Amino acid sequence: MKSLNLPPVQFRIRQQGDKKQVFDVVRKKFVALTPEEWVRQHFIHFLMNQKQYPAGLVAVEMPVAVNGLKQRADVVVYNRKGRPVVVVECKAPSVSVSKAVFDQAARYNMQLQVDYLIVTNGLQHCCAHLNGTGNDYQMMADFPDFDQINTTK
């Protein structure tokens, strides 16, 4: 798999028939190792190891209804009160981090009402702090540490 613009991780990878699988520490199971999953697993480890996000407050492929359609947010992080505060949309390294991808993550926010949206393809990352409904946001130079997102709301 391609090297990413994230800290390296020693993953548990296994071969299942002709497919590779990676162990997801959040879901506690092996999942298909696709380019998008490669990015998602790196970013999850980055959040937990560098930004101190507890694994128990991270959800992967969280079901979200958007305009009556069932979709899945790649990563949702909750604060200690159980409120979703971060949505992460992961793409394969070959997919550009664009406004369309950011808008996809923003649609999840119609239901989740998070404070932060993150979009990454493992090479480029974009983080926005939302003010209110998500129509007003401020791009951030870095990702928030867990203690920054664990507000009293």
Backbone as a ProteinNet text record, in pm:
[ID]
protein_1_A
[PRIMARY]
MKSLNLPPVQFRIRQQGDKKQVFDVVRKKFVALTPEEWVRQHFIHFLMNQKQYPAGLVAVEMPVAVNGLKQRADVVVYNRKGRPVVVVECKAPSVSVSKAVFDQAARYNMQLQVDYLIVTNGLQHCCAHLNGTGNDYQMMADFPDFDQINTTK
[TERTIARY]
83.8	0	88.7	29.3	99.1	135.4	254.8	292.7	204.6	165	73.2	140.3	75.7	121.4	64.1	86.8	43	152.5	159.8	262.6	248	360.3	352.9	291.2	225.4	158.4	195.1	217.1	236.5	100.1	41.9	-90.5	-81.9	-188.7	-206.1	-275.3	-204.8	-258.3	-251.2	-356.3	-358.3	-410.7	-376.5	-423.9	-543.7	-655.1	-776.3	-810.8	-770.3	-787.2	-696.2	-753.2	-672.4	-681.2	-741.3	-760.1	-682.2	-632.7	-567.7	-669.8	-650.9	-736.5	-648.7	-703.7	-635.2	-723.4	-659.6	-736.5	-774.8	-904.1	-957.6	-968.8	-891	-888.8	-1017	-1094.6	-1221.1	-1330.9	-1345.3	-1448.6	-1406.7	-1279.8	-1223	-1245.4	-1216.3	-1226.8	-1142.2	-1112.8	-1042.2	-1141.2	-1098.1	-1179.9	-1096.1	-1162.6	-1093.5	-998.6	-877.8	-775.7	-784.9	-868.3	-882.2	-798.8	-774.4	-701.8	-770.6	-903.6	-975.6	-959.8	-965.5	-948.7	-808.1	-709.3	-570.5	-562.4	-629.6	-632.7	-709.6	-827.3	-910.2	-834.6	-768.5	-696.8	-580	-507.7	-399.7	-455.1	-566.5	-620.3	-675.6	-738.6	-786.8	-670	-561.9	-444.5	-383.3	-382.9	-335	-418.5	-549.7	-636.8	-612	-599.9	-583.1	-442.1	-339.8	-201.9	-144.8	-172.9	-116.1	-209.7	-340.8	-436.9	-514.3	-481.1	-534.3	-684.9	-742.9	-885.1	-903.6	-988.1	-1010.4	-1081.8	-1034	-1093.9	-1242.3	-1280.5	-1420.2	-1514.7	-1460.4	-1543.6	-1534.7	-1478.2	-1464.5	-1555	-1637	-1723	-1677.7	-1679.5	-1637.8	-1757.5	-1771.1	-1882.9	-2016.2	-2033.7	-2153.2	-2271	-2383.3	-2500.5	-2555.2	-2580.9	-2634.5	-2739.7	-2856.4	-2961.3	-2945.2	-2929.7	-2915.7	-3025.3	-3117.3	-3231.1	-3306.1	-3323.8	-3396.8	-3316.4	-3191.1	-3105.8	-3010.3	-2991.9	-2899.1	-2757.5	-2671.2	-2530.5	-2447.4	-2316	-2226.6	-2115.7	-2101.9	-1989.1	-1867.8	-1754	-1634.7	-1594.9	-1580.1	-1540.6	-1621.1	-1678.6	-1745.8	-1683.7	-1645.6	-1588.6	-1689.6	-1707.3	-1799.8	-1721.7	-1783.1	-1720.9	-1762.3	-1715.2	-1742.9	-1889.6	-1967.3	-2110.9	-2191.9	-2124.3	-2192.3	-2244.1	-2203.3	-2246.4	-2142.8	-2186.3	-2089.7	-2028.3	-1895.1	-1826.7	-1734.4	-1698.4	-1610.3	-1660.8	-1664.4	-1687.9	-1563.2	-1513.2	-1398.2	-1443.8	-1421.6	-1450	-1316.6	-1298	-1173.1	-1193.6	-1096.7	-1096.9	-966.6	-965.7	-842.9	-743	-613.2	-512.6	-530	-591.8	-611.3	-725	-805.5	-919	-875.9	-894.4	-856	-945.2	-884.7	-961	-1016.3	-1146.1	-1209.3	-1329.4	-1386.7	-1507.4	-1620.1	-1630.5	-1735.5	-1721.8	-1599.7	-1576.2	-1608.9	-1567.9	-1600	-1751.9	-1821.2	-1967.1	-2033.5	-1975.2	-2028.2	-2024.9	-1912.1	-1901.7	-1997.6	-2013.6	-2103.8	-2248.9	-2286.9	-2423.6	-2450.2	-2350.7	-2367.8	-2399.5	-2349.6	-2366.7	-2510.4	-2591.5	-2732	-2796.7	-2755.4	-2809.2	-2722.5	-2591.7	-2502.4	-2474.1	-2471.7	-2445.2	-2313	-2205.8	-2073.4	-2008.7	-1898	-1822.2	-1708.7	-1661.6	-1547.2	-1574.4	-1534.2	-1536.2	-1393	-1355.4	-1221.9	-1238.7	-1162.4	-1159.6	-1013.4	-986	-848.9	-844	-739.2	-708.6	-575.2	-530.9	-405	-284.6	-298.9	-191.8	-222.4	-347.3	-395.8	-504.1	-507	-605.6	-668.1	-793.4	-866.5	-950.9	-940.1	-1016.1	-1085.4	-1214.3	-1291.9	-1362.2	-1360.5	-1437.6	-1567.9	-1679.5	-1810.3	-1867.5	-1936.5	-2003.3	-2152.3	-2222.8	-2367.8	-2404.4	-2478.8	-2537.4	-2438.3	-2320.3	-2223.9	-2209.3	-2298.3	-2284.6	-2173.1	-2140.6	-2034.9	-1923.9	-1805.4	-1695.8	-1563.8	-1467.8	-1333.3	-1236	-1155	-1055.2	-945.6	-896.3	-795.2	-662	-554.2	-420.5	-382.4	-447.1	-414.2	-543.2	-532	-646.2	-655	-775.8	-787.4	-748.5	-684.4	-660.4	-794.2	-801.4	-927.6	-973.2	-880.8	-925	-985.1	-952.7	-1013.6	-1158.4	-1189.1	-1325	-1416.5	-1359.8	-1439.4	-1500.1	-1587.7	-1649.7	-1769.5	-1830.9	-1942.1	-2075.8	-2080.4	-2207.6	-2258.8
-118.2	0	125	232.2	359.2	421.1	483.3	559.1	682.6	716	827.3	939.9	1054	1169.9	1162.2	1049.4	1021.2	937.3	936	853.7	706.3	636.6	494.3	413.2	303.1	216.7	72.4	-7.4	-150.9	-217.9	-255.1	-316	-467.2	-528.6	-673.1	-694.5	-754.5	-780	-929.8	-981	-1123.4	-1141.1	-1255.9	-1293.9	-1386.1	-1354.2	-1436.7	-1470.8	-1590	-1623.6	-1535.3	-1466.2	-1376.2	-1230.3	-1206.4	-1070.3	-1050.4	-927.7	-891.8	-826.7	-846.4	-785.9	-719.2	-613.3	-540.5	-545.6	-554.5	-558.5	-417.7	-395.9	-267.1	-270.8	-186	-186.6	-130.8	-55.7	-2	-106.8	-165.5	-267.7	-403.6	-417	-540.5	-660.8	-638.5	-746.9	-713.2	-816.7	-795.8	-748	-651.3	-596.7	-593.5	-589.6	-586.6	-466.9	-492.3	-387.6	-322.3	-220.7	-140.2	-13.1	61.8	188.5	283.7	291.4	377.5	327	195.3	138.8	165	160.3	191	331.9	427.3	565.1	571.5	507.6	512.3	456.7	342.8	282.6	369.6	427.5	519.4	638.4	693.2	812.6	779.7	665	623.5	612.8	550.2	537.4	674.2	763.3	899.3	968.6	959.3	1022.1	964.2	832.9	768.9	790.5	778.1	782.7	923.5	1009.9	1143.9	1247	1227.6	1327	1279.8	1161.2	1108.2	1082.2	1045.4	1012.1	869.8	847.8	712.2	623.6	502.4	410	387.3	387.1	364.2	475.5	590.7	702.4	724.6	626.1	632.9	526.9	568.7	475.6	474.1	355.6	339.6	295.5	356.5	330.9	344.7	459.6	492.3	518.4	444.6	471.2	611.5	682.1	817.6	830	880.1	904.7	1047.2	1058.5	1188.3	1200.8	1292.8	1312.6	1181	1102.8	977.4	860.8	883.1	776.1	727.5	595.4	538	548.6	613.1	625.8	591.5	591.3	561	664.3	726.4	815.8	728.9	758.6	676	666.8	780.7	783.4	893.3	860.2	959.1	948.5	1063.6	1067.6	1135.3	1076.8	1128.7	1191.6	1288.1	1339.7	1249.5	1279.8	1193	1195	1289	1292.9	1217.3	1157.7	1077.9	1156.5	1282.1	1363	1354.4	1331.3	1330	1468.9	1473.3	1602	1612.8	1499.4	1500.4	1397.4	1437.1	1343	1344.7	1225.5	1212.6	1137.5	1196.6	1132.1	1093.7	963.5	912.2	871.6	903.7	866.3	795.2	721.3	657.1	765.4	735.9	836.5	889.1	811.7	854.4	954.9	975.5	1068.1	1201.5	1307.9	1441.1	1486.5	1557.7	1622.1	1750	1749.7	1858.5	1913	2017.2	2073.7	1970.4	1891.1	1788.6	1686	1646.5	1551	1617.5	1742.5	1816.2	1828.6	1856.8	1869.1	1737.5	1624.7	1493.1	1480	1514.4	1507	1606	1721.7	1823.2	1774.7	1693.7	1639.5	1549.4	1474.8	1391.6	1480.3	1601.1	1690.3	1738.9	1728.2	1766.1	1686	1559.9	1475.2	1479.3	1476.5	1458.9	1587.8	1701.6	1830.8	1831	1795.8	1792.7	1930.1	1941.5	2066.3	2070.6	1952.7	1945.8	1848.6	1888.8	1801	1784.8	1660.4	1631.1	1548.3	1583.8	1507.7	1474.3	1348.7	1307.6	1199.9	1203.7	1093	1030.5	1064.9	1013.1	1096	1171.7	1257.6	1403.7	1440.8	1575.4	1564.3	1661.9	1661.9	1800.6	1802.7	1928.2	1917.3	2016.2	2015.7	2149.6	2144.8	2267.1	2264.1	2377.5	2395	2461.9	2396.6	2445.8	2539.5	2638	2733.3	2720.9	2652.8	2638.6	2526.2	2556.3	2454.4	2390.1	2446.2	2390.4	2474.8	2570.9	2660.2	2761	2785.8	2878.5	2796.7	2800	2721.3	2794.2	2749.7	2805.5	2690.8	2701.5	2599.3	2609	2493.4	2487.2	2440.1	2485.4	2445.5	2307.6	2264	2136.2	2071	1946.9	1873.1	1896.8	1904.2	1925.7	1800.7	1822	1713	1677.2	1557.8	1515.1	1611.5	1663.7	1754.9	1883.3	1920.4	2037.6	2011.3	1887.9	1857.4	1809	1772	1715.7	1829.2	1905.2	2019.1	1973.2	2065.1	2031.6	2022.5	2055.9	2047.4	1906.3
0	0	0	-43.1	-59.1	76	83.8	202.7	212.2	335.2	356.6	433.6	435.1	509.5	652	714.8	852	916.7	1049.4	1114.4	1075.3	1057.5	1023.2	1137.4	1100.3	1197	1164.6	1268.3	1251.6	1262.2	1148.9	1146	1150.2	1197.9	1184.3	1050.4	957	823.1	798.2	737.1	703.6	561.6	505.8	373.3	390.9	328.1	332.8	188.5	144	2.7	-80	-178.4	-261.6	-215.8	-99.7	-47.5	81.2	99.5	225.2	315.9	446.5	547.4	652.8	713.5	819	942.8	1059.5	1183.6	1223.6	1242.4	1286.2	1437.8	1506.4	1653	1713.5	1636.4	1687.5	1675.2	1556.6	1535.4	1588.4	1620.7	1675.5	1584	1455.5	1357.3	1235.5	1156.9	1031.7	926.4	844.6	736.2	608.9	494.5	365.4	359.1	315.2	305.3	167.9	158.9	37.1	54.6	-51.7	-35.4	62	59.8	153.6	297	315.8	450.3	502.3	414.3	450.6	510.9	445.8	495	627.4	631.7	752.8	873.1	856.9	969.2	1014.1	919.4	957.5	1034.5	987.6	1052.5	1191.1	1206.2	1338.5	1436	1393	1480.4	1510.2	1412.4	1434.5	1542.9	1531.7	1631.7	1771.2	1779	1910	1966.3	1884.1	1933.7	1944.5	1848.3	1849.5	1913	1898.8	1946.5	2070	2120.1	2246.7	2246.5	2131.7	2125.4	2178	2277.6	2329.7	2226.2	2208.2	2110.8	2139.2	2265.4	2302.1	2260.8	2220	2176.9	2026	1956.3	1810.8	1749.1	1652.6	1578.1	1432.4	1372.5	1233.1	1150.7	1032.9	941.5	1014.2	1074.5	1152.4	1058.5	1074.2	989.8	1013.1	903.2	908.3	798.3	833.6	733.4	680.7	548.6	483.9	379.6	402.2	311.8	286.8	392.8	383.5	329.2	290.8	237.5	346	351.9	448.8	393.3	469.9	433.9	556.2	539.7	652	658.3	773.7	797.8	830.3	770.1	790.1	936.5	1001.5	1142.8	1211.3	1326.1	1409.9	1548.4	1604.4	1738.8	1830.4	1948.1	2049.4	2163.4	2232.3	2354.1	2470.7	2587.4	2703.6	2745.8	2696.8	2725.9	2621.3	2521.8	2420.7	2301.5	2289.8	2176.9	2064.7	1939	1828.5	1811.2	1798.7	1787.7	1666.7	1606.9	1489.6	1389.4	1261.4	1152.3	1064.1	1031.4	942.5	818.3	702.8	575	513.2	489.4	433.9	288.1	207.5	66.7	35.7	-73	-119.4	-159.4	-152.2	-190.1	-333.2	-419	-558.3	-574.9	-469.4	-475.2	-415.6	-490	-441.8	-327.3	-234.2	-127.9	-191.2	-215.9	-289.4	-212.1	-264.5	-204.8	-207.3	-312.2	-321.3	-208.9	-178.4	-69.3	64.6	81	203.2	217.5	107.7	110.7	150.1	108.8	147.7	299.9	360.7	506.9	571.5	510.6	566	564.9	467.7	464.2	584.8	628.7	748.1	868.6	864.7	977.9	994.2	889.4	903.5	1015.3	1029.9	1135.7	1261.3	1245.5	1359.9	1437	1370.3	1435.1	1512.5	1444.4	1507.4	1506.1	1577.1	1582.8	1480.6	1437.2	1346.4	1232.3	1111.7	995	945.9	922.4	870.9	744.2	642.1	517.7	490.3	455.1	427.8	320.2	241.1	151.1	192	311.1	362.6	321.9	214.8	167.1	195.5	173.6	202.3	307.9	397.6	504.9	513.3	550.8	564.5	691.3	778.8	903.5	918.3	947.4	966.3	1100.7	1168.8	1291.7	1251.3	1284.2	1243.5	1348	1300.5	1388.7	1363.2	1451.5	1434.7	1341.1	1235.6	1148.9	1053.9	1037.4	944	819.7	798.8	684.5	708.6	833	870.3	935.4	876.8	932.1	913.1	992.9	987.4	963.5	858.8	831.1	937.3	977.8	1083.6	1025.6	1085.3	1041.4	1094.6	1202.9	1265.3	1313.8	1353.6	1406.7	1557.3	1611.4	1756.1	1834.8	1949.3	2043.6	2107.7	2167.3	2228	2335.7	2416.6	2523.7	2468.3	2343.2	2280.9	2237.7	2199.5	2151	2262.3	2373	2483	2565.6	2500.8	2566.2	2649.8	2718.5	2806.8	2733.9	2604.4	2530	2524.8
[MASK]
+++++++++++++++++++++++++++++++++++++++++++++++++++++++++++++++++++++++++++++++++++++++++++++++++++++++++++++++++++++++++++++++++++++++++++++++++++++++++

